[in-house]
Amino acid sequence: MRKVMIMSRLIEPLPQLTPRQEDILRFVFKYFKESLSYPTKSQICRHFNAKSNNTAALVNPLFKKGFLRKLPERGAYEFTEQGVEKIRRMGIRIPKRILEDDGPVETIDIAI
């Protein structure tokens, strides 16, 4: 199960999204909230009645603006801290069950 990573709330302004890009981000989050997995790009296209060759045009702006991040696995992606903050600023409540605080890690040296 993947969780949304949160480090701290961002204060600076976030890049602007078009209404369609906001709809796509909202859909990705709703899908994630319900299934705890991200929709495939083809599922996004089907939801928005787009042709499969239009997938990049729908999703790539969210990667370029920093709201989603590609993962090493083929086709895998996740929300960035900035993406989660944008969801919050859009007025969408994020349930605690899908948040994971990834704050600073403390290390302690132990003499042996």
Summary of the structure (lengths in Angstrom):
residues: 112
radius of gyration: 15.8
end to end distance: 37.0
largest distance: 62.5
contacts: 256
relative contact order: 0.23
helix: 44%
strand: 11%
